[in-house]
Amino acid sequence: MTESVHLSPRLQLIFSKTKLVCFGRYAIEVPEEASLTMGGIGVPSEVEVISGGVAAIELRLANKVAKIRDIDTAEITFNGDGPVESSRQIRYYEGSLLKEYGALYFQTYHQKGDFIFIYGDAVASKISGTIDSEAATAKRQAILANSLRLRALDEAPMEPGFCIQHAFVPERSYARQETADAGFFFPSLPDVTFSISSNKDAYGDYPPAEFETYKPELSLLYRIEQAKKEQGMHYPSRTVLREGKRDVQHWHGEESLIKRADGVHDFEWAFVGTPRDVANPSEFRVVMFTKVQHNTVGAAKVASVTDDEAVALWDKLLSGLKFRVKVPGAPEGSYHLQPKH
């Protein structure tokens, strides 16, 4: 296959009603029936979300304290009220060596509505070559706790920031690390999984010139060719449906759409951008599999889509992947909504 494939009548029916779903700084148009599984969203540290109230906070905090105290040289420096009402915070060193390097960890437990949001952070240590103050890290935790607001599952806010599970965090500095992971399930196609992952500052420790030299070796097609060379006759048998360069919005990436010998559709698109460039994250990857059952690829007896339908579904979903609102450096057309200032 060298060109896009039109949606079959049943796929047209599935896409006859769609919705916009957001995760991190991104949003994607999916069928109304689709359900989102929110993975890790780093703002910059991942925010964990659980259900419960004050009792649940106390239980989680007690378990955390017990785990820290199991480490002989660990030290808890603070265990008390957090930066906002209905919150608790703990600060600790995981061991004497990490204390020597200045790696002080923070964890804030914040109840909001029916949910508890757990914010992790750390004072940058001598290991990373930069030292943050404890006060600066505490301030970041306070800003996060004060700015986070609850949102409905189908709400796509029209301001810069991060969609996380059940909530939204306004943010427009774009200065720190950002990660986003999401997966989608389609009831009408129960064996199909579609997932997206983005890492803004991957390879950020490389000097820019060194990264540009190394960058071609990170590309999807290069990695495939290297695997073929290394595995030789043992490289898995596959049918190539489409493979080559593939632009998704302004991201000049590459794709590999194959059908494995066991009938699994194994599709991947990858883009290698530039560390610290929010418009062009240094790692951006999308994958789709068929014949998935019980979270195991290949476990289903048959794929629910034909080859043509798999490619058409892939193209349709990728076309709907954009930023939720404009970010610095992103061209017109690369975002779904006009931001409110």
N, C-alpha and C positions, 0 to 999 in steps of 0.2 A: 504494500500500500504506500502510495506516495502523496496522497491528498487527504483532506478531511473527509469524513464520512457523515452522511446525513442521519439524523435520528430516525430510528424505526418508529412505526405507529405507536407501539407500546411505550417507547421511551418518550415520544412526544406527549403521551398522556401523563406520564410521570412528571414531566416538566411543565405541564399545562398550568400548574400553580406552583409558584416559587416563593422563597423568602430570602432575606439577607441575614446572614449569621456572622457575628464578629468574634474574633479571638486575637489577643494582642493588639497590634496596630492594623491588622488585616480584616477583611470581610470577604465573604464568598456567597454567590448566589447558588442556592441548592433547591431541590424539590421541597415542597412544603412538608412532605412526609419525613424528610431526613432528620436524624437526630445527631446532635453534636456531642462528642466526648472531648472535653477540654483537657489537654495535657498540661505540661508545665508552662506557665507564663512568667517569664522573668522580668521584673520591673525595678531594678535589675535582678534581684534575688527572687526565686520562685515563691509565690504566695500560695500556701496550702489552705483549702477551704473545707470545713467540716460542719456538720449540724450540731446544735446544742446551745446551752446557755452557760451560766456561771459555773454550775457543777461540772460541766464538761471541760471548761477551762482548767479548773482546779485539778481534775483527774489527769488531763494531759500534762499539765505543769509538774504534778507530782511524779509522773512516770519519767519525764525528762530529767528532773532533778536526780532521781534514783539512778538513771543511766549514767549521768555525769559522775556521780559519786562512786560508781563502780570502777572508775579510772583512778588509780592511786594518786597520780600527780595532778589531776584536774582541780580546778578552783572556781567556785561560784563567787563572783564579786558583787552581784546585785540580784535580789529576788524580791520584787515588790510591785507597787502599782505602775501601770504603764502610762503612756503619754496622754491618753484620753480616758474619759469615763468608760467603765466596763471593759477595762483592759489590764493585763498583767504583763510584766516584762522580766526576763532573766538575762544576765550577762555572765559569761564564763570563759575560762581557758580550758581547752580539752586536755592539756598536759603541760608539764613544766617547760618542755622544749618550745611548744607553741607560745607559751607565755614569754619566753626569752625573745622570741621573734616578734612579739607584739600582736599576735593573732587573737584578739578578743572578740568573741561571738555574741551576737544579740539575737534574742527571739522574743517577739511581742505577740501576745494572744489577745485578740480584739473581738468582742462580741458586737455584732450589728444585726438587728432583726433576729431571724432564726438561725443565723450562721456565725461561725467563729472563723476569723481570718488570722492566719499565723504568718507573721512576717519574719523572715530571716535576714540577717545582715552581719557584717563584720568590720572591725577596724582593719584597714589595709595594713599588712605587716611588712617587716623587713624582707620577707621571702619574695614579695612582689616588687620590691624596690621603692615603694612609696608608703608613707606613713600618714594615716588619717587620724584625727583626734577622736577620742571617745565622745566628746561633745558633738562633733560633726555627725558621727554615726547616729547618736541619739536624736539629733535634729532630723535626720532623714527618716527615722522611724516615726517621729511625731508628724512630719509632713505627710507621710503615707497614710497614717492612721486618720488624720484630720481630713484628708482629701478623698479617701475612698467612699464611694456611695453605692448603695444597692441599685440593681437594675433588673428589669424583667428579662427573661431568657431571649425574647425576640426583639429587645431594644438594641439599636445600633446608634450610640450617641454621635452627635455631630460636632464634637470638639476633639482636639488632639489628646491622646492618652491610650490606655490599655483596657481592653475588655478582658476581664478575668471571670471565672465562674461566679455567677450571681452578682457581679459587681463591676464597677468601672473606676479606674484610677486616672484622673486628669494628669497630663504630663506633656510639656512642650519644650523641654530642654534638649532632648535627644543626645545627651552627653555620655550616658553610661550604657553598660551592656544591656541588651534586650534579647530575649528568646521567646519563641512561641511554638506550641505544638497543638495540633488538633486532628481529630479523626471523625469520620462520618459513616453512619449506618443507614441503609435504605431498606425499609421493610419490604418493598416490592422486589428487591434484589438482595435477599438475605445473605448471600455468599460473597457479596462485593464489599471490600473495604477500601476507603480512600483517605489518605492521611497527608498532612502537611507539617513541615518543621522548618523553622528559620532561626538562625543564630547571627545576630548583627556583628558581633566582634570576634568571631572565631578567627584564629590566627593573628589576633591583635598584638601578640608579643613579637611578631616578626617585624624587622625594619621594613618600611615600604618597598625599597628596591629589592630586598631579598624575597619578599612575598611575591612580587610581580614575576620574579624568575621562577619561583616554585609553583605559581598559580596554574600553568598549563597542565601540570601533573595531577591536579585536583579534579580536572574535568571528568565528567561521566564517561565520555567516549574513550578518553585515554585510559581510565581505569579498566574499562571493558577489554580494550586491546591488550593491556598488560596481563590481565587474567587469562586471556586466550594464549598468550605466549608462555606464561608460566605453567599452565595446566596442560597445554598441548592436546593430545588425544583424549585426555580426561576431562576436557572442558564440556560441561553439560550440553546435550543435544537440545536445540531450540529452533523455533520457527520465528524469524524476524518479520513482524508485521509493519514496523516503521522504525527507522533509527537515523538520527542525525541532528543537525542544529534545529532548535525550536525556540522561538521567541514567545514569551508569555508577558503581555503588556510591554514594558520597556526592558525587561530582563532577558538578555541574550543567552539563553541556556541551551541545553542539549537533552534529547529524550531517547529512550530505548523502550520500544513496545515489543515484547516477545511473548510467544506462547510456549510454555515448557512442555516437555514430553508427556507429563502427567495431565495435560490439559489446562493447567493454571495460566491465566493471563497475568503476566508480571511486567507492570508498566512503571517506568521511572522517568522523572524530569528533574534536572539539577542545574543550578546556577551558582557560579562562583563570583562573588562580588568583591567588595573592598571593605576591610575592617574599619569600623567606626563610621560607615556611610549608611545611614538609616534607609535611604532610598534604594540601596544596592547591598543588601546583607551579604556578608562574606560566605555564609552557607545557607542555601535555600533548596529544599528538596520536597518533591511530591511523589508519592507512590500509590499504586492501585493494584489490588490482587483480586482474583476470583477464586472460587472453590474454597472459600474460607468457612470453617465451622468450628465452634468452640475455641475461637482465637487461634486456630491452627490452619495455616495455608496448606491447601491440598487435601484437607480432611473431608470436604464435601464430595459427594459422588460425582456430580457434574457441575459445570459452570452454568449459571442462569442466563448468560448472555452469549451470543455468537461472537465471532471475531469482529465483524463489522459493528455490532452493537457495543462491544467493549471499547473500540476505538472512538466511536461516536460519543459515548458516555464520557470518556476521558477528555475529548476535545471540548465538550460542552462544559464540564466542570472547570477545566483550566481557564476557559474564557471568562469565567465569572470570578476568578481570584484576583483581587486588587487590594490596595490599601483602603481602609475604611474612609479616611479623609486624607487630604494632601499632607505629605511630609516634605521637608526640605530636599530639593533635588529631584523630586518626582515630577514627571511631565504631565500635562493635561491628559486625561483619559486613563490614568493609572490609579484612580481612586473612585469610589462609588458616590460619596456624599461631599457637598460643599461644607467646609468647616465653619462653625460659628466662632467668632472671635470675641 
